[in-house]
Amino acid sequence: MVSNARLERIILEKIVSAAKKEFVKKSRLIKLKIAPVVYSAVYDSPEMSSVRNGVLKFDFGLTSDPTVQIAKAVAASCEVKVGDVRLAGNQILGGITIGIQPQDYLNVLSIPQAVNVVEDGAKLPWLEWLTLKGNSIIIVDFGVSYFSGLGRTGGAIMTKGSRPFKVNSMYSGDAGNNFITRSIEKAIPNISKAIEQSL
């Protein structure tokens, strides 16, 4: 005859086994649900809007729109990991961990669109400036002057009179506080809702 304690243990072990399988299945669904939320949050951010058709487009001399690729790179970084589901006494421990955006930012800084190649072949790592350089001076001898119809973007040129150049403080950021972190933070209620719908 099986004791009550042994019977309880068997039931708990079955629950743990079922929970592991369910968490694995749900983790895939959670990633599918949160990735579009993250994409929209980054794509619709004030910074990416300005990169598409605002002051940042002129400041960085961008002649094409890189914001789709940037938002895709952040959304693709979403990770949903199933922790070690186990018994500790009579308690079931473990669960799901969600990660968004690696702290080294290589997923976005390594895409081709993160660097603007200008006429003389110079490479301007504009996305790194926007994401990590904060309000530090980037170019000492030149700055941006805004003139309609001038320059590669048709809205600005580099001049000595407007020096130095740094990222517009309305949009600048560093490793701990930039357009990506701000977008994700703002999207937390929608991310939470997507997770709840998946469980």
Backbone as CSV, one residue per row, in Angstrom:
resi,resn,N_x,N_y,N_z,CA_x,CA_y,CA_z,C_x,C_y,C_z
1,MET,0.844,-1.193,0.000,0.000,0.000,0.000,0.880,1.245,0.000
2,VAL,0.527,2.204,-0.842,1.302,3.443,-0.973,0.874,4.421,0.117
3,SER,1.863,4.991,0.794,1.556,5.961,1.847,1.039,7.256,1.239
4,ASN,0.371,8.046,2.071,-0.133,9.347,1.600,0.993,10.259,1.134
5,ALA,2.106,10.234,1.876,3.257,11.082,1.521,3.822,10.683,0.164
6,ARG,3.921,9.348,-0.074,4.447,8.861,-1.353,3.493,9.195,-2.486
7,LEU,2.212,9.059,-2.221,1.196,9.373,-3.230,1.247,10.861,-3.587
8,GLU,1.391,11.688,-2.557,1.494,13.141,-2.793,2.725,13.464,-3.632
9,ARG,3.842,12.767,-3.330,5.082,12.990,-4.088,4.913,12.600,-5.558
10,ILE,4.269,11.478,-5.798,4.038,11.013,-7.175,3.203,12.034,-7.948
11,ILE,2.151,12.544,-7.294,1.284,13.541,-7.944,2.063,14.805,-8.273
12,LEU,2.876,15.264,-7.313,3.680,16.474,-7.539,4.678,16.278,-8.674
13,GLU,5.289,15.096,-8.743,6.242,14.802,-9.830,5.545,14.818,-11.188
14,LYS,4.331,14.311,-11.236,3.552,14.337,-12.486,3.222,15.784,-12.881
15,ILE,2.875,16.601,-11.884,2.567,18.017,-12.146,3.802,18.730,-12.674
16,VAL,4.973,18.461,-12.078,6.226,19.082,-12.525,6.528,18.686,-13.966
17,SER,6.376,17.418,-14.283,6.628,16.936,-15.647,5.699,17.615,-16.647
18,ALA,4.423,17.721,-16.281,3.446,18.382,-17.160,3.742,19.876,-17.275
19,ALA,4.163,20.490,-16.171,4.457,21.921,-16.177,5.636,22.235,-17.085
20,LYS,6.659,21.379,-17.061,7.824,21.587,-17.928,7.397,21.615,-19.399
21,LYS,6.597,20.627,-19.779,6.135,20.549,-21.170,5.283,21.762,-21.530
22,GLU,4.417,22.161,-20.606,3.532,23.297,-20.860,4.315,24.597,-20.966
23,PHE,5.317,24.785,-20.099,6.142,25.994,-20.145,6.907,26.089,-21.468
24,VAL,7.430,24.953,-21.940,8.150,24.951,-23.223,7.210,25.369,-24.344
25,LYS,6.001,24.795,-24.333,5.017,25.125,-25.363,4.603,26.599,-25.277
26,LYS,4.354,27.069,-24.065,3.927,28.451,-23.870,5.042,29.442,-24.181
27,SER,6.296,29.048,-23.955,7.412,29.972,-24.204,7.479,30.375,-25.672
28,ARG,7.187,29.421,-26.561,7.177,29.730,-28.002,6.055,30.721,-28.330
29,LEU,4.903,30.494,-27.722,3.748,31.369,-27.955,4.006,32.771,-27.398
30,ILE,4.620,32.829,-26.229,4.932,34.131,-25.626,5.845,34.940,-26.535
31,LYS,6.880,34.289,-27.072,7.803,35.007,-27.972,7.065,35.516,-29.209
32,LEU,6.199,34.684,-29.765,5.422,35.101,-30.938,4.528,36.299,-30.627
33,LYS,4.036,36.370,-29.393,3.129,37.457,-29.004,3.870,38.751,-28.662
34,ILE,5.031,38.638,-27.992,5.692,39.867,-27.534,6.573,40.511,-28.607
35,ALA,7.083,39.723,-29.546,7.966,40.288,-30.572,7.299,41.416,-31.365
36,PRO,6.044,41.271,-31.826,5.396,42.381,-32.546,5.166,43.613,-31.668
37,VAL,4.926,43.391,-30.373,4.730,44.509,-29.449,6.028,45.308,-29.335
38,VAL,7.142,44.587,-29.209,8.452,45.240,-29.115,8.784,45.964,-30.421
39,TYR,8.509,45.299,-31.539,8.751,45.928,-32.845,8.013,47.261,-32.951
40,SER,6.731,47.258,-32.642,5.924,48.479,-32.758,6.420,49.564,-31.812
41,ALA,6.790,49.163,-30.597,7.259,50.140,-29.615,8.507,50.862,-30.103
42,VAL,9.436,50.121,-30.681,10.678,50.730,-31.177,10.403,51.529,-32.450
43,TYR,9.687,50.929,-33.391,9.417,51.602,-34.668,8.661,52.913,-34.470
44,ASP,7.705,52.931,-33.537,6.871,54.109,-33.306,7.486,55.109,-32.323
45,SER,8.689,54.845,-31.851,9.317,55.743,-30.874,9.593,57.112,-31.504
46,PRO,9.646,58.161,-30.698,9.952,59.502,-31.230,11.293,59.543,-31.961
47,GLU,12.260,58.774,-31.470,13.585,58.773,-32.089,13.538,58.187,-33.498
48,MET,12.848,57.051,-33.653,12.787,56.432,-34.977,11.927,57.263,-35.932
49,SER,10.917,57.931,-35.403,10.130,58.839,-36.229,11.006,59.974,-36.746
50,SER,11.882,60.501,-35.892,12.778,61.582,-36.288,13.834,61.094,-37.280
51,VAL,14.253,59.829,-37.133,15.203,59.248,-38.084,14.545,59.093,-39.455
52,ARG,13.255,58.758,-39.470,12.547,58.589,-40.742,12.347,59.908,-41.464
53,ASN,11.937,60.930,-40.708,11.572,62.169,-41.389,11.613,63.358,-40.436
54,GLY,12.734,63.536,-39.774,12.852,64.641,-38.840,14.281,65.087,-38.675
55,VAL,14.545,65.731,-37.566,15.854,66.337,-37.351,16.984,65.310,-37.331
56,LEU,16.732,64.114,-36.806,17.796,63.110,-36.766,18.177,62.618,-38.164
57,LYS,17.220,62.577,-39.056,17.534,62.217,-40.451,18.555,63.203,-41.019
58,PHE,18.342,64.493,-40.755,19.258,65.520,-41.253,20.584,65.498,-40.491
59,ASP,20.505,65.344,-39.173,21.724,65.346,-38.353,22.685,64.240,-38.769
60,PHE,22.128,63.059,-39.076,22.986,61.921,-39.411,23.188,61.762,-40.920
61,GLY,22.569,62.640,-41.710,22.745,62.594,-43.164,22.192,61.332,-43.800
62,LEU,21.062,60.861,-43.306,20.506,59.597,-43.791,19.671,59.810,-45.052
63,THR,19.963,59.009,-46.060,19.235,59.118,-47.321,18.277,57.942,-47.546
64,SER,18.277,57.001,-46.621,17.312,55.897,-46.676,16.796,55.638,-45.263
65,ASP,15.701,54.919,-45.180,15.036,54.682,-43.898,15.511,53.366,-43.281
66,PRO,16.256,53.428,-42.167,16.762,52.202,-41.533,15.878,51.683,-40.397
67,THR,14.750,52.345,-40.144,14.023,52.073,-38.903,13.336,50.704,-38.875
68,VAL,12.935,50.183,-40.016,12.334,48.843,-40.047,13.355,47.811,-39.588
69,GLN,14.581,47.898,-40.117,15.622,46.932,-39.763,16.009,47.039,-38.289
70,ILE,16.025,48.262,-37.770,16.366,48.460,-36.358,15.298,47.837,-35.467
71,ALA,14.036,48.136,-35.753,12.941,47.574,-34.958,12.910,46.050,-35.052
72,LYS,13.188,45.508,-36.242,13.242,44.054,-36.410,14.353,43.441,-35.564
73,ALA,15.508,44.107,-35.531,16.644,43.581,-34.767,16.340,43.523,-33.276
74,VAL,15.660,44.552,-32.773,15.300,44.548,-31.348,14.248,43.475,-31.080
75,ALA,13.237,43.394,-31.936,12.183,42.385,-31.751,12.748,40.971,-31.811
76,ALA,13.719,40.747,-32.703,14.323,39.416,-32.840,15.148,39.029,-31.619
77,SER,15.516,40.017,-30.802,16.335,39.726,-29.617,15.514,39.145,-28.462
78,CYS,14.192,39.147,-28.588,13.340,38.633,-27.501,13.654,37.157,-27.244
79,GLU,13.910,36.853,-25.985,14.186,35.474,-25.586,13.238,35.063,-24.467
80,VAL,12.707,33.876,-24.592,11.856,33.325,-23.541,12.479,31.994,-23.135
81,LYS,12.984,31.942,-21.909,13.673,30.748,-21.427,12.863,30.086,-20.316
82,VAL,12.790,28.765,-20.397,12.118,27.997,-19.358,13.146,27.649,-18.294
83,GLY,12.866,28.062,-17.074,13.766,27.765,-15.974,13.664,26.317,-15.540
84,ASP,14.486,25.945,-14.613,14.501,24.583,-14.096,13.278,24.365,-13.206
85,VAL,12.267,23.718,-13.760,11.057,23.421,-12.989,11.344,22.183,-12.143
86,ARG,11.197,22.322,-10.819,11.599,21.231,-9.931,10.798,21.283,-8.629
87,LEU,10.923,20.199,-7.906,10.300,20.120,-6.590,11.308,20.507,-5.525
88,ALA,10.866,21.310,-4.578,11.659,21.628,-3.391,10.749,21.369,-2.207
89,GLY,10.907,20.198,-1.620,9.956,19.783,-0.593,8.616,19.520,-1.249
90,ASN,7.606,20.241,-0.824,6.287,20.120,-1.436,5.949,21.299,-2.342
91,GLN,6.963,22.106,-2.643,6.751,23.282,-3.495,7.313,23.041,-4.891
92,ILE,6.606,23.571,-5.881,7.096,23.522,-7.265,7.760,24.861,-7.572
93,LEU,9.026,24.809,-7.944,9.787,26.024,-8.245,10.136,26.073,-9.724
94,GLY,10.414,27.278,-10.199,10.808,27.460,-11.596,9.789,28.291,-12.338
95,GLY,10.038,28.530,-13.591,9.120,29.335,-14.376,9.762,29.785,-15.672
96,ILE,9.274,30.896,-16.182,9.722,31.422,-17.470,10.413,32.770,-17.256
97,THR,11.554,32.940,-17.917,12.281,34.208,-17.877,12.244,34.835,-19.266
98,ILE,11.933,36.134,-19.318,11.850,36.841,-20.595,12.950,37.888,-20.655
99,GLY,13.701,37.875,-21.747,14.756,38.868,-21.954,14.521,39.612,-23.260
100,ILE,14.747,40.916,-23.223,14.606,41.737,-24.433,15.821,42.652,-24.508
101,GLN,16.527,42.624,-25.594,17.628,43.501,-25.911,18.898,43.236,-25.080
102,PRO,19.890,42.577,-25.690,21.171,42.363,-25.002,21.831,43.691,-24.628
103,GLN,22.548,43.694,-23.515,23.149,44.928,-23.016,24.306,45.428,-23.871
104,ASP,24.883,44.570,-24.716,25.994,45.031,-25.563,25.507,45.721,-26.849
105,TYR,24.218,45.616,-27.145,23.585,46.280,-28.298,24.141,45.821,-29.651
106,LEU,24.880,44.718,-29.670,25.465,44.256,-30.934,24.401,43.844,-31.943
107,ASN,23.248,43.409,-31.456,22.188,43.006,-32.375,21.719,44.153,-33.264
108,VAL,21.786,45.393,-32.760,21.396,46.539,-33.587,22.614,47.241,-34.190
109,LEU,23.693,47.321,-33.444,24.857,48.058,-33.934,25.610,47.313,-35.031
110,SER,25.331,46.019,-35.200,26.022,45.246,-36.229,25.254,45.156,-37.547
111,ILE,24.035,45.705,-37.596,23.310,45.667,-38.869,23.917,46.709,-39.817
112,PRO,23.866,46.461,-41.124,24.481,47.407,-42.075,23.930,48.825,-41.958
113,GLN,22.655,48.950,-41.644,22.013,50.268,-41.578,22.487,51.106,-40.391
114,ALA,23.262,50.522,-39.476,23.742,51.252,-38.290,24.862,52.230,-38.628
115,VAL,25.422,52.091,-39.826,26.523,52.947,-40.262,26.120,53.650,-41.549
116,ASN,26.348,54.951,-41.593,26.050,55.727,-42.797,27.358,55.967,-43.548
117,VAL,27.432,55.463,-44.785,28.628,55.668,-45.609,28.387,56.880,-46.490
118,VAL,29.225,57.909,-46.354,29.046,59.153,-47.102,29.886,59.147,-48.371
119,GLU,29.773,60.246,-49.156,30.373,60.287,-50.492,31.861,59.960,-50.524
120,ASP,32.615,60.463,-49.543,34.061,60.233,-49.575,34.453,58.876,-48.995
121,GLY,33.462,58.039,-48.701,33.727,56.705,-48.173,33.813,56.634,-46.657
122,ALA,33.721,57.781,-46.003,33.779,57.790,-44.537,32.557,57.062,-43.967
123,LYS,32.780,56.330,-42.883,31.707,55.581,-42.245,31.324,56.265,-40.929
124,LEU,30.060,56.646,-40.842,29.571,57.341,-39.650,28.689,56.387,-38.841
125,PRO,29.150,55.966,-37.671,28.368,55.023,-36.856,27.239,55.728,-36.102
126,TRP,26.311,56.267,-36.847,25.276,57.139,-36.294,24.402,56.439,-35.251
127,LEU,24.121,55.147,-35.448,23.248,54.452,-34.502,23.946,54.261,-33.156
128,GLU,25.238,54.043,-33.187,26.020,53.979,-31.945,25.992,55.330,-31.239
129,TRP,26.123,56.411,-32.012,26.060,57.754,-31.416,24.709,57.949,-30.722
130,LEU,23.631,57.585,-31.419,22.285,57.784,-30.879,22.038,56.921,-29.641
131,THR,22.560,55.716,-29.663,22.252,54.744,-28.618,23.155,54.852,-27.393
132,LEU,24.435,55.200,-27.609,25.408,55.073,-26.517,26.174,56.338,-26.135
133,LYS,26.201,57.341,-26.983,27.107,58.476,-26.744,26.523,59.599,-25.894
134,GLY,25.245,59.518,-25.562,24.643,60.537,-24.709,24.783,61.927,-25.304
135,ASN,25.173,62.891,-24.465,25.339,64.275,-24.914,26.803,64.647,-25.141
136,SER,27.648,63.655,-25.300,29.071,63.952,-25.512,29.305,64.509,-26.914
137,ILE,30.317,65.337,-27.039,30.670,65.925,-28.335,31.268,64.837,-29.219
138,ILE,30.769,64.757,-30.452,31.216,63.719,-31.384,32.162,64.299,-32.434
139,ILE,31.809,65.464,-32.977,32.668,66.142,-33.956,32.931,67.547,-33.432
140,VAL,34.186,67.854,-33.210,34.556,69.135,-32.587,34.443,70.292,-33.565
141,ASP,34.921,70.116,-34.792,35.089,71.240,-35.727,33.864,71.576,-36.571
142,PHE,32.870,70.705,-36.584,31.693,70.953,-37.416,30.414,70.635,-36.650
143,GLY,29.339,71.274,-37.084,28.014,70.986,-36.577,27.040,70.972,-37.737
144,VAL,25.757,70.874,-37.442,24.732,70.802,-38.486,23.974,72.121,-38.563
145,SER,23.882,72.652,-39.796,23.043,73.818,-40.062,21.924,73.376,-40.986
146,TYR,20.708,73.817,-40.672,19.537,73.350,-41.403,19.161,74.346,-42.492
147,PHE,19.190,73.860,-43.745,18.828,74.676,-44.908,18.012,73.806,-45.841
148,SER,16.812,74.237,-46.151,15.963,73.475,-47.062,16.610,73.372,-48.436
149,GLY,16.639,72.164,-48.963,17.152,71.936,-50.306,18.648,71.714,-50.383
150,LEU,19.344,71.778,-49.253,20.797,71.605,-49.285,21.215,70.272,-48.672
151,GLY,22.414,69.822,-49.065,22.973,68.587,-48.516,22.372,67.344,-49.140
152,ARG,22.906,66.199,-48.756,22.444,64.921,-49.304,20.996,64.619,-48.933
153,THR,20.571,65.100,-47.783,19.209,64.822,-47.328,18.229,65.891,-47.779
154,GLY,18.745,66.975,-48.334,17.881,68.072,-48.756,17.381,68.930,-47.616
155,GLY,18.074,68.864,-46.460,17.594,69.652,-45.328,18.667,70.188,-44.407
156,ALA,19.933,69.809,-44.631,20.984,70.257,-43.716,22.365,70.074,-44.335
157,ILE,23.322,70.860,-43.844,24.726,70.710,-44.219,25.579,70.870,-42.965
158,MET,26.807,70.366,-43.055,27.758,70.531,-41.954,28.475,71.871,-42.136
159,THR,28.550,72.651,-41.062,29.241,73.933,-41.105,30.081,74.107,-39.843
160,LYS,31.121,74.920,-39.992,31.962,75.213,-38.823,31.241,76.148,-37.859
161,GLY,30.370,76.971,-38.389,29.675,77.934,-37.554,28.719,77.302,-36.565
162,SER,28.304,76.061,-36.834,27.351,75.399,-35.934,28.027,74.354,-35.050
163,ARG,29.338,74.383,-35.015,30.079,73.384,-34.205,29.855,73.587,-32.714
164,PRO,30.096,72.552,-31.928,30.437,71.166,-32.274,29.178,70.356,-32.564
165,PHE,29.381,69.110,-33.027,28.242,68.237,-33.294,28.103,67.225,-32.173
166,LYS,26.877,67.110,-31.669,26.515,66.027,-30.751,25.070,65.657,-31.018
167,VAL,24.672,64.515,-30.526,23.300,64.056,-30.757,22.327,64.994,-30.053
168,ASN,21.261,65.353,-30.749,20.222,66.206,-30.190,19.783,65.655,-28.828
169,SER,19.830,66.497,-27.812,19.560,66.040,-26.437,18.124,65.548,-26.231
170,MET,17.206,65.901,-27.135,15.837,65.370,-27.053,15.811,63.865,-27.297
171,TYR,16.818,63.361,-28.017,16.805,61.968,-28.461,18.011,61.157,-27.994
172,SER,19.022,61.809,-27.447,20.270,61.127,-27.113,20.069,60.072,-26.032
173,GLY,21.019,59.156,-25.958,20.931,58.106,-24.952,22.278,57.471,-24.684
174,ASP,22.327,56.716,-23.602,23.529,55.953,-23.279,23.112,54.503,-23.033
175,ALA,24.054,53.677,-22.599,23.791,52.237,-22.494,22.610,51.913,-21.588
176,GLY,22.370,52.734,-20.578,21.291,52.438,-19.643,19.995,53.166,-19.896
177,ASN,20.028,54.134,-20.813,18.836,54.950,-21.056,18.895,55.501,-22.480
178,ASN,18.260,54.792,-23.392,18.267,55.217,-24.794,16.926,54.891,-25.431
179,PHE,16.798,55.128,-26.713,15.496,54.959,-27.357,14.979,53.526,-27.255
180,ILE,15.876,52.560,-27.203,15.445,51.161,-27.089,14.916,50.886,-25.684
181,THR,15.684,51.254,-24.668,15.243,50.997,-23.292,13.975,51.777,-22.976
182,ARG,13.897,53.002,-23.478,12.702,53.811,-23.220,11.478,53.218,-23.916
183,SER,11.665,52.718,-25.130,10.551,52.102,-25.875,10.040,50.861,-25.162
184,ILE,10.972,50.022,-24.705,10.580,48.783,-24.025,9.875,49.094,-22.713
185,GLU,10.423,50.045,-21.973,9.803,50.416,-20.696,8.369,50.915,-20.900
186,LYS,8.200,51.735,-21.934,6.866,52.274,-22.225,5.898,51.168,-22.654
187,ALA,6.444,50.112,-23.265,5.604,49.030,-23.793,5.319,47.935,-22.764
188,ILE,5.848,48.048,-21.544,5.689,46.979,-20.542,4.223,46.585,-20.325
189,PRO,3.274,47.540,-20.218,1.876,47.107,-20.056,1.386,46.234,-21.217
190,ASN,1.760,46.582,-22.436,1.343,45.786,-23.596,2.068,44.451,-23.652
191,ILE,3.332,44.438,-23.223,4.084,43.177,-23.168,3.452,42.259,-22.131
192,SER,3.100,42.820,-20.979,2.456,42.029,-19.910,1.131,41.448,-20.393
193,LYS,0.373,42.238,-21.125,-0.912,41.788,-21.654,-0.703,40.633,-22.639
194,ALA,0.337,40.758,-23.490,0.631,39.695,-24.465,1.021,38.399,-23.749
195,ILE,1.771,38.533,-22.657,2.163,37.349,-21.876,0.938,36.700,-21.254
196,GLU,0.054,37.498,-20.673,-1.159,36.967,-20.046,-2.026,36.235,-21.066
197,GLN,-2.107,36.781,-22.269,-2.921,36.148,-23.323,-2.332,34.821,-23.777
198,SER,-1.021,34.664,-23.556,-0.335,33.431,-23.994,-0.434,32.316,-22.978
199,LEU,-0.719,32.660,-21.744,-0.701,31.647,-20.673,-2.085,31.017,-20.450
